[in-house]
Amino acid sequence: MDFMRILPGKPLNDGACVLRGGVNFSVFSANGTQVYLELFKSAGDSKPWRTIALDPKINRTGDIWHVFVSGLKAGALYLYRVDGPDRPEEGMRFNSKKYLFDPKAKAFTEGSAFKNMDNAGEVPLSKMPKCIVIDDDSYEWNGDRQLEIPLNKSIIYEMHLKGFTASSSVSHPGTYRGAVEKIPYLKELGVTAVELLPVQEFDENENTNSNPKTGKRLTNFWGYSTIGFFAPKTGYSSNKKDGAAVNEFKDMVKAFHAAGIEVILDVVFNHTAEGNEHGPTLNFRGFDNSIYYQLVDEHKEYYINFSGCGNTVNCNHPVVQDFIIDCLRYWVSQMHVDGFRFDLASVLCRDEKGFPLAEPPLTRRISQDPVLSHTKIIAEPWDCGGHYLVGGFPGGRWCEWNDKFRDGMRKFIRGDEHLSTEAATRIAGSSDLYSASGRRPVNSINYIVSHDGFTLADLVAYNSKHNEQNGEENRDGTDNNLSWNYGFEGDTVNPKIEKLRIRQIKNFFTALFVSQGVPMFVAGDEVRRSQGGNNNAYCQDNKISWFNWDNVKTNQALFTFVKNLIAMRKSHRVLTRTKFFTGAGSDISPADISWFGADTKLTDWTKASRFLAFRLGGGAGNEKLEEDSDFYIAFNTDIHDKTITIPPATVGRKWYRVVDTSIEDDTCALTAGNEEFLNNQEKYVIVSNSAIVLMSK
């Protein structure tokens, strides 16, 4: 490789880019005074085989440093070093002795910087992962494109890529290929999208805590601490050599698309793995610390921490904005993903000093970017600094994780008093949050649980968190779980408690799938996956977090129930509206929605407590779509059974039972064409802590 010629290159700002005859390297550093490109022959090299010093007069255009290495090919390994002022009090932390990852590296060699880091933050070069040059244009997509499934038709399945198959019998457990092998399961279930917890390169070994029960070192299993924003995690690839993770990730996306399932990435732009002022220098800090991070104004050696993880990315600096947009565009154009969920997204709405912005330029750019225009963009609309934006996330078409739906439905199904009004508002699409800004029900991502907190099975089995194995003396994780164990903490053989817990899980799923908005649930909830009461299992890369595939057999009835609910939702447009209800009807059709008490009288909201019933009119309203069935849906969250009066069916139709969560066999949720005709069209007994769905036809 000594024959390689070094040419000035171009300021493409695309990281390492394979061009005709060689590779163009470009990287940003405004305050650096010298940039060195280090090339390696193998991942385990203890020194580079060639160092290329970039001449500021030749290899710098503005603040982009660039060089073209002729003869170099895809698969080449590299790192950087950057010299410049080391004045932390001014926000400058340059150190020419530090080897740095390219912020736009598209792949990494296998290995861990944190696992081999000494107390001074130094990593032996032979143990440090190397960046890999990738030629994206060499992949054959065979006509694959993003699916663009409408939001109102979407059903999101939040999934940890490794944890989904780590304990399964697939050929390559815990990998992209392993996930592909489980596509038939997902198709049978009926979900339309997988939302993957972070798969952008991270180092799980940054966690230094140990499990007090086993003594084993814990990890950052969830991956919310990104090192390489452009790179799929090598550790999730069955082939960990030569950047093969990139093609394996693309193979996975292509396979999901062929099955009609979208891929949404959970992305973490609010902070990086470099931590606070005591953290390691890995990439951004070494290229231009004062630009990439928010620093304390009068003491720039310290980092503002709205992420709870030591630092906060300076998202609305123009250079960082461009970096984030470039990253999102890359995953859409080169990796074909269908959308993004933004972790702690309120950080994206802060200015360069950390103050909230009414009109953040970044969130508007993301929503209006032409390359991203057909992607799903979902905000977790809060951060650890108290910037809470549920219902008001700025920037246009953003969807939001709706924690008001989560909390309201948890309390209502649990049986708290006077929650019927709150539950009704959430079921109807949360117009109180979204209508004023011109958004619609689909801007609400409805969920009962997410990765962060109890699983659905644990929500009905534990009154308190049990995070003792996290090594933090059970201090971590929220105490506000809004859960109930129904008489016994944890697993029980008491049949009465067991039956009630299963019924409540069914009630939660019923509420989720009859609500307007976009439903999301967590992988394994459909088969009662438990974490043993751990509500913050971020560090548990083991059976606590993994999908237990034995549950599919032992909880087949629950799986079938959820599958049938999803099929029902998909088949009826009254359950998947794109506009808010108006209450309008006609002489021959009932109103698009009507609320009832236990009799046929309209609900007295001043007295409503542990009962909620409503009728969805299939032929009225502002949707202007094809005729649909009417639905009557009721929840009895009281401890007593309730006899209700069913409103009359539309002329020429009769009521049929689709769902009754009190039924303990497979007939609790019936499939299309097999609905149960109700001999008594006027009365129905709703068992305590249960829900029913009736359909007219």
C-alpha positions in Angstrom: 0.0 0.0 0.0 3.1 2.3 0.0 2.3 3.3 -3.6 -0.7 5.3 -2.6 -0.7 9.0 -3.6 -1.9 11.7 -1.2 -4.0 14.4 -2.9 -5.7 17.5 -1.5 -9.2 16.0 -1.6 -12.5 17.8 -1.4 -14.6 19.3 1.5 -17.5 16.8 1.0 -18.2 16.5 4.7 -19.3 12.9 4.2 -16.7 11.2 6.4 -14.8 8.6 4.4 -16.3 8.4 1.0 -15.3 5.9 -1.7 -14.8 7.7 -5.0 -13.2 6.6 -8.3 -9.6 5.7 -7.7 -9.6 6.0 -3.9 -11.1 7.4 -0.8 -11.9 11.0 0.2 -11.7 11.8 3.9 -13.3 14.9 5.3 -14.0 16.0 8.9 -15.1 19.2 10.7 -12.9 21.1 13.1 -13.2 24.8 13.4 -10.7 25.4 16.3 -8.2 22.6 15.6 -4.9 23.6 14.3 -3.7 20.3 12.9 -5.5 17.1 11.8 -3.8 13.8 11.4 -5.4 10.9 9.5 -4.1 7.5 10.8 -4.3 4.4 8.6 -4.1 0.9 9.9 -3.5 -2.5 8.3 -5.5 -4.5 10.9 -7.8 -3.9 13.8 -5.2 -5.1 16.3 -2.4 -2.9 15.2 -0.6 -1.1 18.0 0.5 1.7 15.7 -0.7 3.1 12.3 1.1 2.0 9.2 0.8 5.5 7.8 0.2 8.9 9.3 -1.0 11.7 7.0 -0.7 15.2 8.3 -3.2 17.4 6.7 -1.7 20.8 5.7 -4.0 23.7 6.7 -3.1 25.5 3.5 -3.9 22.5 1.2 -6.2 20.2 3.0 -8.6 22.7 4.7 -11.5 24.5 3.1 -13.2 26.7 5.7 -13.6 24.4 8.7 -13.6 21.2 6.8 -10.3 19.2 6.7 -10.0 16.9 3.7 -7.6 14.6 1.9 -7.9 12.1 -0.9 -5.9 8.8 -0.7 -5.6 7.3 -4.1 -5.6 3.5 -4.3 -7.3 3.1 -1.0 -10.4 0.9 -1.0 -13.5 0.0 1.0 -12.5 -1.9 4.1 -9.6 0.4 4.9 -9.2 1.1 8.7 -8.5 4.6 10.1 -8.7 7.0 13.1 -7.8 10.6 13.5 -5.8 12.8 15.9 -6.4 16.6 16.2 -4.1 19.2 17.7 -5.2 22.5 19.0 -5.6 24.5 22.2 -6.1 22.6 25.5 -7.9 25.2 27.5 -10.9 23.6 29.2 -11.9 26.9 30.9 -12.5 28.2 27.3 -14.2 25.0 26.2 -11.2 23.7 24.3 -10.1 20.1 24.9 -7.7 19.3 22.0 -5.1 16.6 22.6 -3.0 15.4 19.7 -2.1 12.2 21.6 -5.7 11.0 21.6 -6.9 8.8 18.8 -10.4 9.7 17.7 -13.3 8.0 15.9 -14.6 9.8 12.8 -17.9 11.3 13.9 -19.3 10.1 10.5 -17.7 6.7 10.5 -20.1 4.2 8.9 -18.7 1.1 10.6 -16.4 0.0 13.4 -14.2 -3.0 13.9 -15.2 -5.3 16.8 -13.9 -4.3 20.2 -14.5 -2.0 23.1 -12.7 1.3 24.1 -14.3 1.3 27.6 -13.5 -2.3 28.5 -9.8 -1.5 27.9 -9.7 2.0 29.3 -7.4 2.9 32.2 -8.3 5.3 35.0 -6.8 8.2 32.9 -9.1 7.4 30.0 -6.3 6.0 27.9 -6.9 3.0 25.6 -4.1 0.8 24.2 -4.2 1.4 20.4 -4.3 -2.3 19.7 -7.5 -2.6 21.7 -9.2 0.4 20.3 -11.8 -0.2 17.6 -11.0 1.3 14.2 -13.3 3.1 11.8 -13.9 1.2 8.5 -14.3 2.8 5.0 -17.7 1.7 3.6 -18.8 1.8 0.0 -22.6 2.0 0.3 -23.2 2.1 -3.4 -21.9 -1.5 -3.7 -25.1 -2.9 -2.1 -27.9 -4.2 -4.3 -31.3 -3.2 -2.9 -33.3 -5.0 -5.6 -35.9 -2.3 -5.8 -36.5 -2.0 -2.1 -38.0 1.3 -0.9 -39.5 2.7 2.3 -43.1 1.4 2.8 -44.7 4.7 3.9 -47.5 3.0 5.8 -50.0 5.7 6.9 -49.8 6.6 10.6 -53.4 5.7 11.2 -52.7 2.2 9.9 -49.6 1.8 12.0 -49.0 -0.6 14.9 -45.6 -0.1 16.5 -43.7 -2.9 18.2 -40.9 -1.5 20.4 -38.1 -4.1 20.3 -34.5 -4.5 21.5 -32.6 -6.0 18.5 -30.4 -8.3 20.5 -32.8 -9.1 23.3 -35.6 -10.2 20.9 -33.7 -13.3 19.8 -30.9 -13.7 22.3 -32.6 -16.7 24.0 -34.2 -18.1 20.9 -33.3 -21.1 18.8 -32.6 -19.1 15.6 -29.3 -19.7 13.8 -27.8 -16.4 14.8 -29.4 -15.2 18.1 -29.1 -11.6 19.1 -28.3 -10.4 15.6 -29.8 -8.6 12.6 -30.0 -12.0 10.9 -31.7 -13.5 14.0 -34.4 -10.8 13.8 -35.1 -11.7 10.2 -35.7 -15.3 11.2 -38.5 -14.1 13.5 -40.3 -12.1 10.9 -43.0 -14.9 10.5 -43.9 -14.4 14.2 -44.2 -10.6 13.7 -46.4 -11.1 10.6 -48.7 -13.5 12.5 -49.0 -11.0 15.3 -49.9 -8.3 12.8 -47.6 -5.4 13.7 -46.7 -2.9 11.0 -43.4 -1.5 12.3 -40.6 -2.5 14.6 -39.1 0.4 16.6 -35.6 -0.7 17.5 -33.9 0.5 20.6 -30.5 2.1 19.7 -28.6 0.2 17.0 -26.2 3.0 16.2 -22.7 2.0 17.4 -22.4 2.2 21.2 -20.0 0.6 23.7 -22.0 -1.5 26.2 -18.9 -1.8 28.5 -19.1 1.8 29.7 -21.2 0.6 32.7 -18.8 -0.1 35.6 -21.4 -1.4 38.1 -21.6 -5.0 39.1 -24.6 -7.1 39.8 -24.6 -7.6 43.7 -26.3 -10.9 43.3 -24.0 -12.5 40.7 -20.9 -10.3 40.9 -20.9 -10.0 37.2 -20.1 -6.6 35.5 -23.2 -5.0 34.2 -23.5 -3.4 30.7 -25.3 -0.6 28.9 -27.7 -3.0 27.3 -30.2 -0.5 26.0 -27.5 1.4 24.1 -28.6 5.0 24.9 -25.0 6.3 24.7 -24.0 6.6 21.1 -20.4 6.6 19.8 -21.0 6.2 16.0 -24.2 7.9 14.8 -23.7 6.7 11.2 -22.8 3.1 12.0 -24.9 0.1 12.7 -23.7 -1.7 15.8 -21.1 -4.3 14.9 -21.9 -6.5 17.9 -25.4 -7.1 16.5 -24.0 -8.6 13.3 -23.5 -12.3 12.9 -20.4 -11.4 10.8 -18.3 -8.9 12.7 -15.5 -8.5 10.1 -14.7 -5.9 7.5 -17.8 -3.7 8.0 -20.2 -6.6 7.3 -22.6 -5.2 9.8 -23.6 -2.6 7.3 -24.8 -5.1 4.7 -26.4 -7.3 7.3 -28.4 -4.4 8.6 -29.5 -3.6 5.1 -30.4 -7.2 4.5 -32.6 -7.0 7.6 -34.4 -3.9 6.5 -35.0 -5.3 3.1 -36.4 -8.5 4.6 -38.7 -6.5 6.9 -39.9 -4.5 4.0 -40.6 -7.6 2.0 -42.8 -8.7 4.9 -44.7 -5.4 5.0 -43.0 -4.2 8.2 -41.4 -0.8 8.6 -38.1 -0.2 10.6 -38.0 2.8 12.9 -34.8 3.7 14.8 -34.6 5.0 18.3 -31.9 7.7 18.0 -30.0 9.5 20.8 -29.0 13.0 19.7 -29.4 14.5 23.1 -26.0 13.3 24.5 -23.0 11.1 23.6 -20.8 8.5 25.3 -18.1 11.1 26.2 -19.9 12.0 29.5 -19.0 15.0 31.6 -15.7 16.8 32.3 -14.4 13.5 33.7 -15.4 11.4 30.7 -13.2 10.0 27.9 -12.3 11.8 24.7 -13.5 9.6 21.9 -14.6 11.8 19.0 -16.6 15.0 19.3 -14.7 16.4 22.3 -11.4 15.9 20.5 -12.6 17.5 17.2 -14.3 20.6 18.6 -15.7 20.4 22.2 -17.1 23.9 22.4 -19.2 23.5 19.3 -20.6 20.0 19.8 -21.6 20.4 23.4 -23.5 22.8 25.6 -21.1 24.2 28.2 -21.7 26.2 31.4 -21.5 29.8 30.3 -19.1 31.2 32.9 -17.3 27.9 33.5 -16.8 26.2 30.2 -14.8 23.4 31.6 -18.2 22.0 32.8 -21.0 20.5 30.8 -24.7 21.3 30.9 -26.5 18.1 31.6 -30.1 18.0 30.4 -29.8 14.3 29.4 -28.9 12.9 32.8 -25.9 11.3 31.2 -23.2 13.9 31.7 -23.4 16.1 28.7 -25.9 17.7 26.3 -25.4 17.9 22.5 -25.5 21.5 21.2 -28.3 20.5 18.8 -29.2 24.0 17.5 -25.7 25.1 16.6 -25.7 25.3 12.8 -22.9 22.8 12.4 -24.5 20.3 14.8 -27.9 20.8 13.0 -26.2 19.9 9.8 -24.6 16.8 11.4 -28.0 15.6 12.7 -29.7 16.2 9.3 -26.9 14.5 7.5 -27.2 11.5 9.8 -30.9 11.1 9.4 -30.6 11.5 5.6 -28.0 8.8 5.6 -30.1 6.3 7.4 -33.0 7.0 5.1 -31.2 7.2 1.8 -28.5 4.5 2.3 -30.1 2.2 5.0 -33.7 2.6 3.9 -35.2 3.0 7.4 -38.7 4.3 7.7 -38.6 6.7 10.6 -37.1 7.7 13.9 -38.0 8.0 17.5 -35.9 10.8 19.2 -34.8 10.0 22.7 -35.3 13.0 25.2 -36.2 15.1 22.2 -36.8 18.3 24.2 -33.1 18.7 24.1 -33.5 19.4 20.4 -35.6 22.4 21.4 -32.9 24.2 23.5 -30.6 27.0 22.3 -26.8 27.0 22.5 -27.0 28.0 26.2 -29.6 25.5 27.1 -32.6 27.8 27.1 -35.9 26.5 25.6 -36.7 27.8 22.1 -40.3 28.5 21.0 -39.4 27.7 17.4 -36.3 25.5 17.4 -34.7 25.5 13.9 -33.6 21.9 14.2 -37.1 20.3 14.8 -38.5 22.4 11.9 -35.7 21.3 9.6 -36.3 17.7 10.5 -40.0 17.9 9.8 -39.6 19.8 6.5 -36.4 18.2 5.1 -37.2 17.0 1.6 -35.3 13.7 2.1 -37.1 13.0 5.3 -40.5 14.2 4.3 -42.2 10.8 4.1 -40.5 9.3 7.2 -42.1 9.0 10.6 -40.7 11.3 13.2 -41.6 10.6 16.8 -40.5 12.7 19.8 -40.1 11.6 23.4 -41.2 15.2 24.3 -39.4 15.8 27.5 -35.8 15.9 28.9 -34.1 15.6 32.2 -34.0 19.3 32.7 -37.8 19.6 33.0 -38.6 20.8 29.5 -41.9 19.0 29.1 -43.6 19.4 25.7 -46.3 16.8 25.5 -49.0 18.2 23.2 -46.8 21.1 22.2 -43.6 19.7 20.6 -42.6 22.3 18.0 -41.7 21.9 14.4 -44.8 20.8 12.5 -45.8 17.2 11.8 -44.1 15.6 14.8 -45.7 12.6 16.6 -45.2 12.3 20.3 -45.0 9.6 22.9 -48.1 10.5 24.9 -47.4 9.8 28.6 -50.8 11.3 29.5 -52.4 8.4 27.6 -50.0 6.0 29.5 -50.8 7.4 33.0 -54.5 8.0 32.4 -55.1 4.5 31.1 -53.0 2.9 33.8 -55.0 4.6 36.6 -58.4 4.0 34.9 -57.9 0.3 34.2 -56.4 -0.1 37.7 -59.8 1.1 39.0 -58.9 4.6 40.4 -62.0 6.7 41.0 -63.2 9.5 38.7 -60.8 8.6 35.8 -63.6 8.0 33.2 -63.3 11.5 31.8 -59.6 11.3 31.4 -59.8 7.9 29.8 -62.5 9.1 27.4 -60.3 12.0 26.3 -57.3 9.7 25.7 -59.4 7.0 23.9 -60.8 9.7 21.6 -57.4 10.8 20.4 -56.3 13.4 23.0 -57.8 16.4 21.2 -57.0 18.5 24.3 -53.3 18.1 23.4 -53.3 18.1 19.6 -56.3 19.9 18.0 -55.2 23.5 18.9 -52.0 23.1 16.9 -53.7 21.7 13.9 -52.5 18.2 14.5 -54.6 15.0 14.5 -55.1 11.9 16.5 -52.2 10.2 14.7 -49.8 12.6 16.3 -50.4 10.7 19.5 -48.3 7.6 20.0 -50.4 5.7 22.5 -48.7 3.3 24.9 -49.3 1.6 28.2 -45.7 0.6 28.8 -42.4 1.2 27.0 -38.9 -0.2 27.4 -38.4 2.3 30.2 -40.4 1.0 33.2 -42.4 -2.1 34.0 -43.4 -4.6 31.4 -47.2 -5.0 31.0 -47.0 -8.3 33.0 -45.1 -6.6 35.8 -47.5 -3.7 35.8 -50.1 -6.0 37.2 -47.8 -8.1 39.4 -45.7 -5.5 41.4 -46.6 -2.6 43.6 -42.9 -1.5 43.8 -39.8 -1.6 41.6 -37.3 -4.3 42.3 -34.0 -3.1 40.7 -31.7 -4.6 43.3 -29.6 -6.4 40.6 -28.8 -3.1 38.9 -26.1 -2.4 41.5 -27.6 1.0 42.6 -29.3 -0.2 45.8 -32.7 0.1 44.1 -32.4 3.9 43.9 -32.6 3.9 40.1 -35.9 3.8 38.1 -39.1 5.6 38.8 -41.3 5.1 41.9 -44.4 6.4 40.1 -45.4 3.2 38.4 -49.2 3.4 38.8 -49.2 -0.4 39.2 -51.1 -2.9 41.3 -50.2 -6.4 42.3 -53.7 -7.5 43.1 -52.8 -9.0 46.5 -49.3 -10.5 46.1 -46.0 -9.1 45.1 -44.5 -10.9 42.1 -45.2 -14.4 40.8 -48.0 -16.3 42.5 -49.8 -19.6 42.1 -53.1 -18.2 43.5 -55.5 -18.9 40.7 -57.8 -16.0 41.5 -55.0 -13.4 41.4 -53.6 -15.0 38.2 -57.0 -14.8 36.4 -57.4 -11.2 37.4 -53.9 -10.2 36.2 -54.5 -11.8 32.8 -57.8 -10.1 32.5 -56.2 -6.7 33.3 -53.5 -7.3 30.7 -56.3 -7.9 28.2 -58.1 -4.8 29.4 -55.0 -2.7 28.8 -54.6 -4.2 25.3 -58.2 -3.6 24.5 -58.0 0.1 25.6 -54.8 0.5 23.5 -56.3 -0.9 20.3 -59.7 0.8 20.4 -58.2 4.2 21.0 -57.6 6.8 18.3 -54.0 7.4 17.6 -51.0 5.2 16.9 -50.7 2.1 19.3 -47.3 1.0 20.5 -46.5 -1.9 22.7 -43.3 -3.6 23.9 -41.9 -6.9 22.5 -43.0 -9.7 24.7 -46.0 -8.0 26.3 -48.2 -10.1 24.1 -46.9 -13.2 25.9 -46.5 -11.8 29.5 -42.8 -11.1 29.4 -41.6 -10.2 32.9 -38.5 -8.5 34.2 -39.1 -9.7 37.7 -40.2 -6.2 38.8 -37.1 -4.5 37.4 -38.4 -1.2 35.9 -35.0 0.1 34.7 -33.3 -3.0 33.1 -31.0 -0.8 31.0 -28.0 -2.7 32.3 -29.3 -6.3 32.2 -28.0 -8.2 29.1 -29.5 -11.5 30.3 -32.7 -13.3 30.9 -34.1 -10.3 32.8 -34.3 -8.3 29.6 -34.4 -10.9 26.9 -37.6 -12.1 25.1 -38.5 -15.4 26.7 -39.6 -17.6 23.8 -41.0 -20.2 26.1 -43.7 -17.7 26.9 -45.1 -18.0 23.4 -46.2 -21.6 24.2 -47.3 -21.0 27.8 -49.2 -17.8 27.0 -50.5 -18.8 23.5 -54.0 -17.7 24.5 -52.9 -14.2 25.2 -50.9 -14.0 22.0 -54.0 -15.1 20.1 -56.1 -12.4 21.9 -53.6 -9.7 21.0 -53.4 -10.9 17.4 -57.2 -10.9 17.0 -57.4 -7.4 18.5 -54.8 -6.1 16.0 -56.7 -7.8 13.1 -60.0 -6.1 14.3 -58.3 -2.7 14.4 -56.9 -3.1 11.0 -60.2 -4.1 9.5 -62.3 -1.1 10.7 -61.6 2.5 9.8 -63.8 3.7 12.7 -60.9 2.6 14.9 -58.2 4.3 12.8 -59.5 7.7 12.1 -57.4 10.6 10.8 -59.5 13.3 12.2 -61.0 14.1 15.6 -64.6 13.2 16.4 -67.3 15.9 16.0 -70.3 14.1 17.5 -72.1 14.5 14.2 -74.5 11.9 12.9 -77.5 11.8 10.5 -81.1 10.7 10.5 -80.2 7.2 9.5 -76.7 6.8 11.2 -75.6 7.3 14.8 -73.1 10.0 15.7 -69.4 9.3 15.0 -69.1 8.9 18.8 -71.6 8.9 21.6 -70.9 8.3 25.3 -73.2 6.3 27.5 -73.8 5.5 31.1 -74.8 2.0 32.2 -78.3 2.7 30.7 -78.9 4.2 27.3 -78.7 7.7 28.6 -75.7 9.8 27.7 -72.9 9.9 30.3 -73.2 12.3 33.2 -69.5 13.2 33.4 -69.9 14.7 36.9 -70.7 11.3 38.2 -68.7 9.0 35.9 -66.2 7.0 37.8 -65.3 3.3 37.2 -67.4 2.8 34.0 -67.0 4.1 30.5 -69.0 3.2 27.4 -69.2 4.6 24.0 -70.6 3.9 20.5 -68.6 4.5 17.3 -70.9 5.3 14.3 -69.7 3.6 11.2 -71.6 5.7 8.7 -71.3 9.3 10.0 -68.7 11.9 10.8 -66.1 13.9 8.9 -64.0 11.0 7.5 -66.1 10.7 4.2 -65.0 7.1 3.8 -66.7 3.8 3.1 -69.5 2.6 5.4 -68.3 0.6 8.5 -69.8 -1.3 11.3 -70.9 0.5 14.5 -69.1 -0.5 17.6 -70.2 -0.4 21.3 -67.2 -0.5 23.7 -67.5 -0.6 27.5 -65.1 -0.8 30.4 -66.1 -1.8 33.9 -63.1 -1.1 36.2 -65.1 -1.6 39.4 -64.9 -4.6 41.7 -68.6 -5.3 41.1 -70.3 -6.7 38.0 -72.5 -4.3 36.1 -75.6 -5.0 34.0 -75.8 -2.4 31.2 -78.3 -1.5 28.5 -77.0 -1.7 25.0 -78.0 1.2 22.7 -80.2 0.1 19.8 -78.3 -1.1 16.7 -78.6 0.8 13.4 -81.7 -0.1 11.5 -81.2 -3.4 9.7 -78.3 -4.5 11.9 -77.8 -6.6 15.0 -75.2 -6.6 17.8 -72.5 -9.2 17.8 -69.9 -9.8 20.5 -66.2 -9.4 19.4 -64.4 -9.1 22.7 -65.2 -9.9 26.3 -62.0 -9.9 28.5 -63.8 -11.8 31.3 -64.0 -14.9 29.1 -61.1 -17.2 30.0 -60.8 -19.4 26.9 -59.8 -18.6 23.3 -63.3 -17.1 22.5 -62.5 -13.9 24.5 -61.6 -12.2 21.2 -63.2 -13.5 18.1 -62.0 -13.3 14.5 -63.9 -11.7 11.6 -66.9 -13.7 10.5 -67.0 -15.6 13.8 -68.4 -12.9 16.0 -71.0 -14.1 18.6 -74.6 -13.1 17.9 -76.3 -11.7 21.0 -79.6 -13.2 21.7 -80.4 -10.4 24.1 -79.9 -7.2 22.1 -80.7 -5.0 25.1 -78.8 -6.1 28.1 -75.3 -7.3 28.8 -73.5 -8.2 32.1 -70.0 -6.8 32.2 -68.0 -8.6 34.8 -65.9 -6.6 37.2 -62.5 -5.5 35.9 -63.4 -6.3 32.3 -64.1 -4.8 28.9 -66.4 -5.7 26.0 -66.4 -4.8 22.3 -69.6 -5.3 20.4 -70.0 -4.8 16.6 -73.2 -4.3 14.6 -73.7 -6.0 11.3 
